[in-house]
């Protein structure tokens, strides 16, 4: 299976906190593909809210999204859009 990799910048002022982590995990759970999310050398399972929270990614940090599986492209696109839109927290 191909691996899809994309980097995105966290634009929302609060960074990656509980609500954004929950939003990422919810998207991942709707897909067959697996997602790994990395920041500053730490990589975690995108299905786990708690693991995502350990990234402690502040505003302006870079996340690397790495997906494998049948719908990996769609999964990465969906999560990247969520992140790029500031997790719906930016007005």
Rosetta blueprint (number, residue, H / E / L):
1 X L
2 X L
3 X E
4 X E
5 X E
6 X E
7 X E
8 X E
9 X E
10 X L
11 X L
12 X L
13 X L
14 X L
15 X L
16 X L
17 X L
18 X H
19 X H
20 X H
21 X H
22 X H
23 X H
24 X H
25 X H
26 X H
27 X H
28 X H
29 X H
30 X L
31 X L
32 X L
33 X L
34 X E
35 X E
36 X E
37 X E
38 X E
39 X E
40 X L
41 X L
42 X E
43 X E
44 X E
45 X E
46 X L
47 X L
48 X L
49 X H
50 X H
51 X H
52 X H
53 X H
54 X L
55 X L
56 X L
57 X L
58 X L
59 X L
60 X L
61 X L
62 X E
63 X E
64 X E
65 X E
66 X E
67 X E
68 X E
69 X L
70 X L
71 X L
72 X H
73 X H
74 X H
75 X H
76 X H
77 X H
78 X H
79 X H
80 X H
81 X H
82 X H
83 X H
84 X H
85 X L
86 X H
87 X H
88 X H
89 X L
90 X L
91 X L
